[in-house]
């Protein structure tokens, strides 16, 4: 991993990260003092601050090649306004055109923050776009996802974090990685449960291998092979389904002589397997249908609403009727609440094998960073996003998110402009 030449806990060091120390540093950012500094020192200080936030993993020479002195911007040109005005109202109070009426002030004109667009080429990088789309908690983590092969661009795996996105490109991150990056970490008890589950699965795998070796050994008698003393444990259903899914993918990728109908059937089979694997398997052995689960739970629950009784003898038959499994046990509100709980358990189950806390919940200190830039279109359900266009500056808004003001970014722009 690249050397960490910036620390998060040091003051005045803002990074593209959801870390709580970084959030504290972002709240403390102030414009650097320029009272006793020369112009060269002002530019160097501004360059150091802004480069620490925008592209900390990019080498300086690489950034100098990416730097552009031209800045993209747009000007709103509404056709109704252009048809009704000749432009003279733009010169109000400047000695030409229309004059300002006495007692009135000229309407404020929104300035275009051009200097906030200095680092717009960095926003085209794949790792930065993944961080802006909220698929990773930092640009370093987004870079790790790309290098490890968890990211696709236009349907193809991309392992280069510095890939420059073009307008219309779609990138996708594996949902499990996104859940890990944006979800809360496990606490001590959840980590212990995960370790126990892994130890149990490893011990069962070792016992399976030992029994298979003993059965296949030539020294074993035929009777021992036919009638083993200990029954073989059942295989893991999830592992079997995963192996079947891998076989289907292998057939699709290697066999080029398959008919189109056969390929469609295999893809539909893959989708069905993925849904089965993602579905939670409860310990009560419920059926797949939600209505069937609801009926089975209501039949298994022995809950009856108590009714006021005057005499125990007169209510004895009613109690026996209420205890019968055919009679309804829950009210309509209880059934609705039970159905909602079942839906939540299906969509967000408890799974100790996951590397994040389950049921999934967002990590702490996430809300201040929960925004999507205008140049991205994000679909969080499938963990995909489209790079619509390059970021531009418009009156009153610069589309590149930056914690620094226009003066600081302008000094950094002048530093790199001198070196071009």
N, C-alpha and C positions, 0 to 999 in steps of 0.2 A: 504493500500500500504506500501511496505517496506520503512524504514526510509532512507531518502536521506543523506547519510553520506559523500557524495562528492559533491562539488559545481562546476558548469561548469565555472563560472566566475573567479574562483581562478586560479592564474598562476600555470603552470606545472601540471595541472590536465587534462589529455587527456582521453576521453571517446569514446565509440563506438556510436557516434551520429552524425547526420548531422547538428547540431546546429552551428550557425555562430561563437559563442564564442568558441566552441570546435575546429572549423577549425582554428581560430586564435591561440589557445593554441597548436594545432598540428604543426603549423609553427614555434613556439618558442621552441620546444623541443630540448634540448641539453643533452649531456652526463653529468651525475652528477659529481661534482668535488670530487676527491678522494685524494687530497693533504694532508689534515689534518685529514682524517678519518682512523680509524682502518679497518682491513679487515671485522670484524663483522659489523661495521657501513656501509661499502660499500655494503655488501650483503643485509642488512636490507633496505637500501635506494632503491636499485635496485628492491627488492621484492615489496616494497610499490608502486613504480612507475608503474611497469608492471602489478601488480594485479589490480590497479585502471583502467587500460584499458581492460585487458582480464578478463572478468567475474566479473564485479563490483557487480552484484546481487548474486554471489555465496558465500556462507559462507566459511570461511577459513578451517574449518574442512572438509567440503565437497570437497574443492579443494585438500586438502592433500590426501584424498582417491582417487581422480582422477589422481593425479600426477604419472607419470611413469618415471623411470630413463633411460629406453631404448628409443631411438629415431629412428623413421622410416626414412630410406634413400634409395636412389637408385643410381646406378652407370651405366651410359650409356655403353653398350657393343655392338658396331656395328660389325656385322659379317664380313664385308669387311675389317674393320680395324684389327680385330683379325687375319684374314687370312693372311694379308700382313705384320704384325709386330709381333715380339716376346717379346715385352715389354722392351727391352733394352733402347729404346729412352726415357722412362720415367725417367731414371737415368742420363740424360745429365747434365754434369757439377758437378757431385757429386763424382767423383773419380772412378766410375765403369761404365762398359758398354761403350757406345759410348761417345766420347768427343765432346765438342762444337768446331766448326771450329773457327779459329782465326778471329776476327772482327765481329763475330755473337753472339747474345745473345740467351740464352735458351728461348724457347716459354713459355709464361706465362701459369701457371696451375691454373684453376679455383678452388677455395676452396669451400668446401661444408659448408654452414652456419648451422651447427648442432644446435647451441645454439638458433637460431631463432625459433626452433620447440618446445620450452619448453611448450608452452600452446596449443599444438596440440589437447589434449583431450577436450579442451573447444570448438573447432570447430565442434565436433560431436554433441553438444547440439542442440536441435531443435530451440531454440530462436536465438542462434548465427547464425545458418544456414539460418534462415529467413532474418536476417539482412544482411548477406553476399550476399544473392540472390536479394537484393534491393527490398524486399517486405515490408520493414518497415524502418522508418527513425532512429531508435535506437533499441538497444537490449531490453530496457525497453518497448517500444511499441510492439516489437515482442512478448515479454513475455505476454503482455496484450492481444494480439490477440489469443495466445494459450489458456490462462486461460478462455477467454470469448467464446471459442468454434468456432472460425473462421478458424481453421487449421485442415487439415486432413492429416494423414500419411497412405499411401497405401490404400486410400479410406475410412478409419475409422477416426472418430473424435478423436483428441488427445488433452488433456487438461493439460498435464504435460510439462512445459517448459524445464525441465532437461532431457527429453527423449533422449537417446543416439541413433543416427542414425547409421545404418549399411549400408555397400556398397550395392547399388541397391534400397534403400528406396526412395520413391517419396512422397514429401509433397506438399500440395496445400493450398493456402490462398484465401479467398473469394475476387473476383476482386474489389468489392466496398470498402473493407478495404484497399486494395493496392492503389487504386486511392485516397483514403483519406490520406494515409500515405505519398505518394510520390507527391501529387498534391499541388498546391499553396493554401494557406488559403484564405478565403473570406475577402474582404475589408468591409468597413463600409456600403456602399450602398448595397452590396450583402447580408450582414447579415440582413439588414432592410427588403429587399425583401423576404428573407426566413421567417422572423417573421410574415410579413403580410400574406404570403401564409399559414402558420400554423394557424394563427388566423382565416383566412377565412374558412379553412377546419374544424376547431373545431366548428365554429359557424354554418356551414352547417350541421355538424353531430348532434349538439344539436337541430337544427330546425327539422331535420329528426326524431329524437327520440321523440320530443314533438308532432309532427303531428301524428306519429304512436300511441303514447299513447292516444291522443285524439280520434283517429279513433277506437281504441280498447276498450275505456271506455264504461261501460254499460249505463251511463247516456246519451250518445249521441243517437240521434234519428236515425232511419233507413235512413231517407232522408238525414241527415247530413253525414251519413256514405257513402251513395251512391253518393251524390253530394257535395263534400266538397267545401267550399267557395274559398280556395286557392289551386291551383294545386300543387301536390307534386313535388319537384325538382328532376331532373333526377339523377340517381345514378352514382357514379364515375366509369367509365369504367375500370380504372386501378385496383380499389379495387375488382371489380367483377372478373376480370381475375386472380387476385392473389388468390381469394377464390377458383376459379375453379382449379387453379394449386395445391393448398393445398389439395383439394379433390382428385385429381388424384394421388398425392403422398401418401395420406392415403390409397387409394384403393390398390396401389401397395405394401405397407408395411404390410397391415393387411390381405388382402384376399390372402390366399395361394392356393386356388382352381382355380385360373385364368389359362387359357391356354397360351401357349407360344406366339401364334399369338396375343392374346388380350393384353399381356404385351408389345409386340413390338408396337402395336398401341397406347397404353397409353404413352409409352416413346416418341414416335414420336409426340404425342399431347403435351406433356410437352415441348419438344424442340420448337415446334411452338409457344406455349404460351410465353416462355421465349424470343424468338425473337420479338414477338409482344410487350411485356412489355419493352424491351430495345430500341425499335424503337421510335424515337422522333415524337410527335404529334404536327404538326405545326398549327398555327392559321388560315391558309388559306384554310384548309380543303382539302388538296391535297390527291391524291390517293397514294396507296402503291408503285406502280411501279415508278422507277426513270424516265423512258422515259415518262410515263404519267404525272408526275409532271412537266417535262421540257415542254411538249406540253401545259399543262394548264397554266404554267407561261407565256410562250411566247404569248399565246392567250389573257391572262389578261393584260399583259403589253402593254401600248399604246405608244410604242417608234418607231419612224421612223427616219431614217437617212436623214438629210436635203440635198437636191440637189440644185445646182445653177439654178436659174430660170431667164429667160430673160423677160418674161411678166407674170403678175399674171393671165391673162385670159387663156393663153395657158396651164398653169400648174394646173388649177383648177380641171380638171377631174382626173389628176394623183394623186392629193392630196386626192380626194375622194376615189380613188382606194387604196391608201396607208392606209387610215383610216379604210378600211374594215377589218374585223377580219380574213378573209381567206388569205390575203396577208402576206408574211413574214415580221416580224418587226425587227428582229435582224440579224446581220451578223453571219458568221460561227465562228469567234473568240469570239463574245459575247456569243454565245450559248455554246461554250466549257467552257468559264469562268463561265457561269451560272451553267453548269453541275458540274464543280468542286466545286462550292460553295454549291450546293445541297448535294453532297457527303460528304463534310466536316460537313455540318449541320446534316446529318444523323448519322455520326460516332461520332461526338463530339458536341452534342446539348447543348443549354443553358437551365439549369434546376435549378431554385432557391431552390428546395427542397433538393438538394444534400448538404452534409456537407462540400464540398470543392468548390473552385471557378470553375465556368463553363463559357465558354468552358474550358475543362481541360487543364492545362499547368503544366509543372514540377515546383517544388518549388525552391526557391532561394538556392544558395550554394550547389547544388546537384552534379554538375559536378565533383568536386574533389573526390567524393566517388563513382563515377560510374565505377566500375570494378567488375568483377566476378572471383573468384578464380578458379584454374584449376580443383579442385576436385568436382565442381558443374556443372551441365548442366541445364540451366535455359530456360524456355519458357515463355516470358513475356506476350504473348497474352492470355494465359489461366492461368497465375499466378501459375505455377507449376515448380518444380525443382526436380532433381534427385541427390542424394548424390552418386557420382560415386565410390569413394574410400576414404581412409584416406589420409590426407595431408602428404607429404613426403618431405625430403630435397634432393636436387640434386646439382651437381656442379654449383655454382654461383647463386643458387636460393633456398630460403626457402618458401614453399607454404603457410605458415601461415602469413597473413598480420599483420604486427606489426610496430609501429612508432619508436621503439627503436632498437639500434644497437646490434651487437653480444656480445659486452663486457657487456652491461647492462643486457641482457638476460642470459648471462653466470653466472653473479653474483647471479641473482635470482635462477638459476638452482642449484648452489652450496648451496644456503640457504635451499632449499627444499630437496636437496640431503643429507644434514647433519641431517635433521629431520626425515629421513626415517629409 
